[in-house]
Each structure stands twice: as C-alpha cells, then as structure tokens.
Amino acid sequence: MPENQRRAPAVPKNIEEIEPRDDIRVRVVGTLISKDDSSVALDDGTGTVEVFLEEDDIEDVEEGQRIRVLGRVLPTPDSFEIQGEIAQDFEDVDPDVYDRVKKVVNTSE
C-alpha cells in the first residue's frame, strides 16, 4: 500500500446494520455457529454472516466460541459476506461492558 494511502477503518457494526454497498471494512462480535475448511458462520444476535478466514485462523476457533472479526464486506447477489482479516478470541470479554464501551465511543465520534 502506498505510504500516503490508509486502509479504511474497520467500523463496529451489528450484522443487521451492515450495508454492503456502503460499508468497506467492519468489525463484528458474535458466536461462531459453524465452520468448514474456508469459512465460519458468525451470529451476533441480530443476524448471521459467512466469514472467510485464513486456514490458520479457522484452526484456532471452535463452534460456540465468541470471537471478533475485522474484515472487508463483500457484496453478493442476495446479501453479503465478510473476508476476514483478523479473528480474535473474545471469550473473556464481558459482553455487557463491551456494549457499554462501544456506545460511549460511538457517541463521542
């Protein structure tokens, strides 16, 4: 990437709020409900999305695990999917505290 160009920020979103035509990069937190060799299904309580991850990242996550994914939104004919760039274990993060912090940060922008 050229020195004077910056990558678009990964904006925190609920899955139902993601607009495939407008959102470039997002970060979502949810429960991994299924996985195969190249992707996982992530559910955040507002919706479900297929997230494509690198093989090493898929090996590091398990069904039922709470994770945060930062990635690029890829529009599809019917909806969208996410090309995951980073997958983080979020098991030890208190969901209520995380939601409160997210609200404070989003209102101060």
N, CA and C atoms as an extended XYZ file, in Angstrom:
327
Properties=species:S:1:pos:R:3:atomname:S:1:resname:S:1:resid:I:1 pbc="F F F"
N         0.856       -1.172        0.000 N   MET     1
C         0.000        0.000        0.000 CA  MET     1
C         0.900        1.232        0.000 C   MET     1
N         0.658        2.191       -0.866 N   PRO     2
C         1.472        3.407       -0.898 CA  PRO     2
C         1.462        4.116        0.451 C   PRO     2
N         2.544        4.807        0.734 N   GLU     3
C         2.720        5.445        2.036 CA  GLU     3
C         1.635        6.460        2.362 C   GLU     3
N         1.139        7.174        1.368 N   ASN     4
C         0.147        8.217        1.622 CA  ASN     4
C        -1.295        7.701        1.644 C   ASN     4
N        -1.491        6.416        1.450 N   GLN     5
C        -2.837        5.847        1.498 CA  GLN     5
C        -3.029        5.075        2.793 C   GLN     5
N        -4.198        5.224        3.368 N   ARG     6
C        -4.532        4.490        4.585 CA  ARG     6
C        -5.649        3.522        4.294 C   ARG     6
N        -5.629        2.413        4.992 N   ARG     7
C        -6.701        1.434        4.884 CA  ARG     7
C        -7.936        1.997        5.583 C   ARG     7
N        -9.101        1.740        5.030 N   ALA     8
C       -10.345        2.194        5.659 CA  ALA     8
C       -10.459        1.558        7.041 C   ALA     8
N       -10.964        2.303        8.032 N   PRO     9
C       -11.089        1.735        9.370 CA  PRO     9
C       -12.155        0.641        9.394 C   PRO     9
N       -11.973       -0.316       10.292 N   ALA    10
C       -12.972       -1.365       10.493 CA  ALA    10
C       -13.993       -0.826       11.498 C   ALA    10
N       -15.148       -0.463       11.002 N   VAL    11
C       -16.194        0.173       11.804 CA  VAL    11
C       -16.975       -0.888       12.573 C   VAL    11
N       -17.206       -0.668       13.892 N   PRO    12
C       -18.001       -1.641       14.647 CA  PRO    12
C       -19.446       -1.633       14.163 C   PRO    12
N       -19.977       -2.821       13.877 N   LYS    13
C       -21.351       -2.930       13.364 CA  LYS    13
C       -22.010       -4.179       13.922 C   LYS    13
N       -23.339       -4.106       14.075 N   ASN    14
C       -24.130       -5.323       14.227 CA  ASN    14
C       -24.343       -5.854       12.813 C   ASN    14
N       -24.479       -7.148       12.688 N   ILE    15
C       -24.614       -7.746       11.358 CA  ILE    15
C       -25.804       -7.156       10.611 C   ILE    15
N       -26.928       -6.939       11.291 N   GLU    16
C       -28.114       -6.408       10.612 CA  GLU    16
C       -27.912       -4.977       10.104 C   GLU    16
N       -26.926       -4.252       10.642 N   GLU    17
C       -26.686       -2.870       10.248 CA  GLU    17
C       -25.731       -2.737        9.055 C   GLU    17
N       -25.093       -3.813        8.657 N   ILE    18
C       -24.096       -3.736        7.589 CA  ILE    18
C       -24.774       -3.464        6.252 C   ILE    18
N       -24.292       -2.422        5.569 N   GLU    19
C       -24.785       -2.050        4.247 CA  GLU    19
C       -23.709       -2.416        3.221 C   GLU    19
N       -23.894       -3.497        2.463 N   PRO    20
C       -22.839       -3.958        1.553 CA  PRO    20
C       -22.399       -2.938        0.510 C   PRO    20
N       -23.265       -2.019        0.122 N   ARG    21
C       -22.877       -1.011       -0.873 CA  ARG    21
C       -22.102        0.150       -0.248 C   ARG    21
N       -22.249        0.349        1.060 N   ASP    22
C       -21.635        1.495        1.719 CA  ASP    22
C       -20.462        1.127        2.635 C   ASP    22
N       -20.556        0.002        3.317 N   ASP    23
C       -19.525       -0.385        4.275 CA  ASP    23
C       -18.363       -1.069        3.568 C   ASP    23
N       -17.151       -0.637        3.886 N   ILE    24
C       -15.953       -1.218        3.281 CA  ILE    24
C       -15.346       -2.257        4.210 C   ILE    24
N       -15.022       -1.829        5.429 N   ARG    25
C       -14.446       -2.725        6.430 CA  ARG    25
C       -15.262       -2.588        7.706 C   ARG    25
N       -15.518       -3.726        8.353 N   VAL    26
C       -16.304       -3.744        9.582 CA  VAL    26
C       -15.618       -4.616       10.623 C   VAL    26
N       -16.078       -4.455       11.861 N   ARG    27
C       -15.702       -5.404       12.905 CA  ARG    27
C       -16.987       -5.827       13.600 C   ARG    27
N       -17.142       -7.136       13.723 N   VAL    28
C       -18.338       -7.707       14.331 CA  VAL    28
C       -17.926       -8.689       15.409 C   VAL    28
N       -18.752       -8.772       16.440 N   VAL    29
C       -18.535       -9.711       17.535 CA  VAL    29
C       -19.734      -10.634       17.566 C   VAL    29
N       -19.474      -11.941       17.630 N   GLY    30
C       -20.572      -12.889       17.685 CA  GLY    30
C       -20.100      -14.274       18.061 C   GLY    30
N       -21.035      -15.187       18.036 N   THR    31
C       -20.764      -16.576       18.362 CA  THR    31
C       -20.594      -17.366       17.081 C   THR    31
N       -19.542      -18.147       17.026 N   LEU    32
C       -19.274      -18.986       15.862 CA  LEU    32
C       -20.249      -20.165       15.909 C   LEU    32
N       -21.138      -20.255       14.923 N   ILE    33
C       -22.155      -21.303       14.965 CA  ILE    33
C       -21.826      -22.493       14.077 C   ILE    33
N       -20.922      -22.318       13.106 N   SER    34
C       -20.462      -23.455       12.300 CA  SER    34
C       -19.190      -23.048       11.572 C   SER    34
N       -18.436      -24.062       11.140 N   LYS    35
C       -17.228      -23.769       10.370 CA  LYS    35
C       -16.938      -24.900        9.419 C   LYS    35
N       -16.241      -24.568        8.309 N   ASP    36
C       -15.753      -25.585        7.380 CA  ASP    36
C       -14.305      -25.231        7.057 C   ASP    36
N       -13.775      -25.721        5.961 N   ASP    37
C       -12.359      -25.527        5.656 CA  ASP    37
C       -11.965      -24.089        5.322 C   ASP    37
N       -12.918      -23.273        4.856 N   SER    38
C       -12.545      -21.927        4.425 CA  SER    38
C       -13.360      -20.808        5.060 C   SER    38
N       -14.432      -21.148        5.778 N   SER    39
C       -15.279      -20.093        6.322 CA  SER    39
C       -15.949      -20.527        7.619 C   SER    39
N       -16.481      -19.522        8.312 N   VAL    40
C       -17.253      -19.747        9.528 CA  VAL    40
C       -18.557      -18.981        9.406 C   VAL    40
N       -19.564      -19.421       10.133 N   ALA    41
C       -20.818      -18.677       10.243 CA  ALA    41
C       -20.821      -18.020       11.609 C   ALA    41
N       -21.027      -16.702       11.622 N   LEU    42
C       -20.983      -15.922       12.846 CA  LEU    42
C       -22.356      -15.313       13.094 C   LEU    42
N       -22.864      -15.455       14.325 N   ASP    43
C       -24.171      -14.924       14.710 CA  ASP    43
C       -23.979      -13.958       15.868 C   ASP    43
N       -24.476      -12.726       15.702 N   ASP    44
C       -24.326      -11.732       16.774 CA  ASP    44
C       -25.650      -11.411       17.466 C   ASP    44
N       -26.685      -12.188       17.210 N   GLY    45
C       -27.990      -11.928       17.810 CA  GLY    45
C       -28.881      -11.072       16.940 C   GLY    45
N       -28.286      -10.350       15.973 N   THR    46
C       -29.085       -9.541       15.049 CA  THR    46
C       -29.110      -10.165       13.663 C   THR    46
N       -28.226      -11.114       13.426 N   GLY    47
C       -28.134      -11.761       12.122 CA  GLY    47
C       -26.955      -12.712       12.080 C   GLY    47
N       -26.815      -13.365       10.942 N   THR    48
C       -25.741      -14.325       10.720 CA  THR    48
C       -25.030      -13.953        9.425 C   THR    48
N       -23.697      -14.141        9.406 N   VAL    49
C       -22.925      -13.830        8.209 CA  VAL    49
C       -21.861      -14.900        8.020 C   VAL    49
N       -21.557      -15.194        6.758 N   GLU    50
C       -20.452      -16.093        6.446 CA  GLU    50
C       -19.176      -15.264        6.382 C   GLU    50
N       -18.153      -15.750        7.094 N   VAL    51
C       -16.866      -15.049        7.158 CA  VAL    51
C       -15.793      -15.992        6.635 C   VAL    51
N       -15.086      -15.554        5.605 N   PHE    52
C       -13.986      -16.340        5.049 CA  PHE    52
C       -12.709      -15.972        5.783 C   PHE    52
N       -11.988      -16.997        6.265 N   LEU    53
C       -10.778      -16.792        7.051 CA  LEU    53
C        -9.625      -17.603        6.490 C   LEU    53
N        -8.415      -17.216        6.863 N   GLU    54
C        -7.230      -17.998        6.533 CA  GLU    54
C        -7.289      -19.329        7.284 C   GLU    54
N        -6.643      -20.348        6.744 N   GLU    55
C        -6.672      -21.684        7.334 CA  GLU    55
C        -6.205      -21.677        8.794 C   GLU    55
N        -5.146      -20.925        9.092 N   ASP    56
C        -4.635      -20.861       10.471 CA  ASP    56
C        -5.678      -20.289       11.428 C   ASP    56
N        -6.413      -19.258       10.979 N   ASP    57
C        -7.443      -18.659       11.828 CA  ASP    57
C        -8.590      -19.637       12.073 C   ASP    57
N        -8.971      -20.395       11.058 N   ILE    58
C       -10.061      -21.366       11.217 CA  ILE    58
C        -9.657      -22.459       12.199 C   ILE    58
N        -8.404      -22.875       12.158 N   GLU    59
C        -7.925      -23.903       13.090 CA  GLU    59
C        -7.946      -23.413       14.530 C   GLU    59
N        -7.844      -22.098       14.737 N   ASP    60
C        -7.767      -21.533       16.085 CA  ASP    60
C        -9.118      -21.259       16.725 C   ASP    60
N       -10.221      -21.437       16.004 N   VAL    61
C       -11.541      -21.139       16.562 CA  VAL    61
C       -12.403      -22.401       16.590 C   VAL    61
N       -13.363      -22.411       17.509 N   GLU    62
C       -14.248      -23.557       17.691 CA  GLU    62
C       -15.706      -23.119       17.692 C   GLU    62
N       -16.587      -24.023       17.299 N   GLU    63
C       -18.021      -23.734       17.353 CA  GLU    63
C       -18.409      -23.400       18.785 C   GLU    63
N       -19.268      -22.395       18.927 N   GLY    64
C       -19.714      -21.943       20.241 CA  GLY    64
C       -18.833      -20.869       20.841 C   GLY    64
N       -17.695      -20.598       20.230 N   GLN    65
C       -16.763      -19.598       20.733 CA  GLN    65
C       -17.218      -18.198       20.331 C   GLN    65
N       -17.027      -17.259       21.230 N   ARG    66
C       -17.316      -15.847       20.939 CA  ARG    66
C       -16.043      -15.233       20.363 C   ARG    66
N       -16.157      -14.632       19.171 N   ILE    67
C       -14.994      -14.040       18.513 CA  ILE    67
C       -15.329      -12.658       17.962 C   ILE    67
N       -14.274      -11.889       17.705 N   ARG    68
C       -14.422      -10.621       16.989 CA  ARG    68
C       -13.674      -10.776       15.676 C   ARG    68
N       -14.322      -10.340       14.591 N   VAL    69
C       -13.725      -10.421       13.262 CA  VAL    69
C       -13.641       -9.020       12.675 C   VAL    69
N       -12.474       -8.686       12.147 N   LEU    70
C       -12.286       -7.469       11.380 CA  LEU    70
C       -12.122       -7.903        9.938 C   LEU    70
N       -12.881       -7.304        9.036 N   GLY    71
C       -12.778       -7.741        7.657 CA  GLY    71
C       -13.464       -6.839        6.665 C   GLY    71
N       -13.305       -7.215        5.427 N   ARG    72
C       -13.828       -6.478        4.280 CA  ARG    72
C       -15.201       -7.034        3.905 C   ARG    72
N       -16.150       -6.132        3.686 N   VAL    73
C       -17.506       -6.522        3.289 CA  VAL    73
C       -17.513       -6.803        1.790 C   VAL    73
N       -18.000       -7.988        1.432 N   LEU    74
C       -18.088       -8.397        0.026 CA  LEU    74
C       -19.554       -8.576       -0.351 C   LEU    74
N       -20.104       -7.678       -1.168 N   PRO    75
C       -21.499       -7.829       -1.587 CA  PRO    75
C       -21.689       -9.108       -2.402 C   PRO    75
N       -22.834       -9.744       -2.225 N   THR    76
C       -23.239      -10.899       -3.033 CA  THR    76
C       -24.576      -10.546       -3.676 C   THR    76
N       -25.057      -11.342       -4.630 N   PRO    77
C       -26.349      -11.002       -5.258 CA  PRO    77
C       -27.508      -10.856       -4.266 C   PRO    77
N       -27.508      -11.678       -3.194 N   ASP    78
C       -28.623      -11.645       -2.252 CA  ASP    78
C       -28.324      -10.906       -0.953 C   ASP    78
N       -27.041      -10.747       -0.611 N   SER    79
C       -26.700      -10.175        0.687 CA  SER    79
C       -25.241       -9.732        0.694 C   SER    79
N       -24.444      -10.314        1.579 N   PHE    80
C       -23.018      -10.010        1.661 CA  PHE    80
C       -22.327      -11.098        2.469 C   PHE    80
N       -21.012      -11.113        2.387 N   GLU    81
C       -20.180      -11.954        3.229 CA  GLU    81
C       -18.992      -11.102        3.640 C   GLU    81
N       -18.175      -11.638        4.529 N   ILE    82
C       -17.019      -10.886        5.009 CA  ILE    82
C       -15.752      -11.671        4.733 C   ILE    82
N       -14.762      -10.998        4.162 N   GLN    83
C       -13.426      -11.579        4.019 CA  GLN    83
C       -12.662      -11.173        5.272 C   GLN    83
N       -12.543      -12.107        6.217 N   GLY    84
C       -11.913      -11.809        7.494 CA  GLY    84
C       -10.422      -11.542        7.343 C   GLY    84
N        -9.961      -10.493        7.980 N   GLU    85
C        -8.541      -10.162        8.003 CA  GLU    85
C        -7.928      -10.538        9.345 C   GLU    85
N        -8.710      -10.387       10.414 N   ILE    86
C        -8.266      -10.714       11.763 CA  ILE    86
C        -9.434      -11.385       12.488 C   ILE    86
N        -9.147      -12.477       13.186 N   ALA    87
C       -10.135      -13.131       14.048 CA  ALA    87
C        -9.544      -13.181       15.447 C   ALA    87
N       -10.282      -12.649       16.426 N   GLN    88
C        -9.787      -12.575       17.794 CA  GLN    88
C       -10.720      -13.314       18.742 C   GLN    88
N       -10.129      -14.051       19.678 N   ASP    89
C       -10.891      -14.718       20.725 CA  ASP    89
C       -11.495      -13.647       21.630 C   ASP    89
N       -12.797      -13.689       21.831 N   PHE    90
C       -13.486      -12.708       22.659 CA  PHE    90
C       -14.196      -13.387       23.828 C   PHE    90
N       -13.799      -14.622       24.136 N   GLU    91
C       -14.431      -15.382       25.213 CA  GLU    91
C       -14.344      -14.666       26.557 C   GLU    91
N       -13.214      -14.022       26.845 N   ASP    92
C       -13.001      -13.411       28.156 CA  ASP    92
C       -13.479      -11.969       28.239 C   ASP    92
N       -14.071      -11.456       27.168 N   VAL    93
C       -14.570      -10.077       27.171 CA  VAL    93
C       -16.033      -10.091       27.617 C   VAL    93
N       -16.331       -9.314       28.656 N   ASP    94
C       -17.699       -9.223       29.173 CA  ASP    94
C       -18.564       -8.517       28.129 C   ASP    94
N       -19.600       -9.192       27.603 N   PRO    95
C       -20.415       -8.587       26.537 CA  PRO    95
C       -21.127       -7.306       26.968 C   PRO    95
N       -21.570       -7.226       28.219 N   ASP    96
C       -22.265       -6.019       28.672 CA  ASP    96
C       -21.308       -4.828       28.739 C   ASP    96
N       -20.122       -5.057       29.266 N   VAL    97
C       -19.134       -3.982       29.344 CA  VAL    97
C       -18.719       -3.565       27.935 C   VAL    97
N       -18.492       -4.528       27.051 N   TYR    98
C       -18.112       -4.223       25.673 CA  TYR    98
C       -19.180       -3.361       24.987 C   TYR    98
N       -20.458       -3.730       25.154 N   ASP    99
C       -21.550       -2.960       24.541 CA  ASP    99
C       -21.619       -1.540       25.099 C   ASP    99
N       -21.410       -1.377       26.412 N   ARG   100
C       -21.436       -0.039       27.010 CA  ARG   100
C       -20.292        0.818       26.482 C   ARG   100
N       -19.104        0.230       26.401 N   VAL   101
C       -17.951        0.976       25.882 CA  VAL   101
C       -18.186        1.352       24.426 C   VAL   101
N       -18.717        0.412       23.642 N   LYS   102
C       -18.987        0.684       22.218 CA  LYS   102
C       -19.958        1.852       22.078 C   LYS   102
N       -20.986        1.917       22.903 N   LYS   103
C       -21.954        3.017       22.838 CA  LYS   103
C       -21.295        4.353       23.175 C   LYS   103
N       -20.448        4.368       24.201 N   VAL   104
C       -19.774        5.600       24.589 CA  VAL   104
C       -18.852        6.071       23.473 C   VAL   104
N       -18.073        5.162       22.908 N   VAL   105
C       -17.140        5.517       21.836 CA  VAL   105
C       -17.897        6.013       20.610 C   VAL   105
N       -18.981        5.346       20.243 N   ASN   106
C       -19.747        5.735       19.057 CA  ASN   106
C       -20.442        7.087       19.222 C   ASN   106
N       -20.830        7.462       20.438 N   THR   107
C       -21.488        8.748       20.632 CA  THR   107
C       -20.486        9.889       20.704 C   THR   107
N       -19.216        9.577       20.973 N   SER   108
C       -18.212       10.642       21.090 CA  SER   108
C       -17.538       10.951       19.752 C   SER   108
N       -17.830       10.200       18.712 N   GLU   109
C       -17.195       10.424       17.395 CA  GLU   109
C       -17.842       11.574       16.661 C   GLU   109
